[in-house]
Amino acid sequence: MGIENNNTDIDIVIYLEDPLSIGIPYDLTNSPSHISRYKDFNILDICEYEFEDTYQGSLTFSKIDRINYIVSGTFEFSTVTTTCDTVRITNGRFDVQYIP
């Protein structure tokens, strides 16, 4: 499952492979099955943090509706590159419909 929002100047991508369960914290540094990425389009040179730049993070589902294709939960992660500042995402929340 991957979730991406292209309607903002900041892009956060989180990708997790099945099987997925409620209440289990998934380590977002467990490449290639659980990963995250961050991109900020507001910065002149566009700071793009790739999946391998994430050094800490987790995601926990509070709802997985496989009939209506809705997932909800919380996430946090930290990422860094040699050319841009460290980014720490905290208290992230999502409640989205997904396409299987």
C-alpha positions in Angstrom: 0.0 0.0 0.0 1.3 3.4 -0.8 -0.2 6.8 -0.1 0.8 10.0 -1.9 -0.7 13.5 -1.8 0.2 15.7 -4.8 -2.1 18.6 -3.8 0.5 20.4 -1.6 4.0 21.9 -1.9 5.3 19.2 0.5 5.2 15.5 -0.6 5.2 12.7 1.9 5.2 9.1 0.5 4.8 6.1 2.8 4.9 2.6 1.3 4.1 -0.6 3.2 3.8 -4.2 2.0 1.0 -6.6 3.1 0.2 -8.2 5.4 -0.9 -5.1 7.5 -2.5 -5.2 10.9 -4.1 -2.7 13.3 -2.0 -1.6 16.4 1.4 -2.8 15.2 4.1 -0.1 14.8 5.8 -0.6 11.4 9.4 0.5 11.2 9.7 2.9 8.3 13.4 2.1 7.9 12.7 -1.6 7.1 13.5 -1.2 3.4 12.2 -2.3 1.0 8.9 -3.4 2.7 8.3 -0.4 4.9 9.7 3.0 3.8 9.0 6.8 3.7 10.1 9.7 1.6 9.8 13.5 2.0 10.1 16.3 -0.7 9.7 20.1 -0.1 8.9 22.1 -3.3 9.0 25.4 -1.4 12.8 25.4 -1.2 14.6 26.9 -4.2 16.7 23.8 -5.0 13.9 21.4 -4.0 15.0 19.3 -1.0 14.3 15.7 -1.9 14.9 13.0 0.8 14.9 9.5 -0.7 13.6 6.4 1.1 17.2 5.5 2.2 17.6 8.9 3.9 15.0 8.0 6.6 16.9 7.1 9.7 14.0 6.7 12.2 10.2 6.3 11.9 7.1 4.3 12.4 3.5 4.0 11.3 0.6 2.4 13.2 -2.8 1.7 11.7 -5.9 2.4 13.9 -8.3 1.3 11.1 -8.0 -0.9 8.0 -11.3 -1.3 6.1 -10.6 -3.7 3.2 -14.2 -3.5 1.9 -14.5 0.3 1.6 -10.7 0.7 1.1 -10.1 3.2 4.0 -7.1 3.3 6.3 -6.4 5.5 9.3 -3.5 5.8 11.7 -0.5 7.8 12.9 3.1 8.1 11.7 6.3 9.9 12.5 9.7 9.8 10.8 13.0 11.7 10.6 15.1 12.0 7.4 18.4 13.8 6.5 20.6 14.5 3.5 24.0 16.1 3.2 22.6 19.1 1.2 19.4 19.9 3.2 18.3 20.3 6.8 17.1 17.4 8.9 13.3 17.0 8.7 11.4 15.5 11.6 7.7 14.7 11.0 5.9 14.2 14.3 2.3 13.5 15.2 1.3 12.7 11.6 -2.2 11.4 11.1 -4.1 10.1 8.1 -7.6 8.9 7.3 -7.7 8.2 3.6 -9.3 6.0 0.9 -6.9 3.9 -1.1 -6.9 2.0 -4.3 -6.0 -1.7 -3.9 
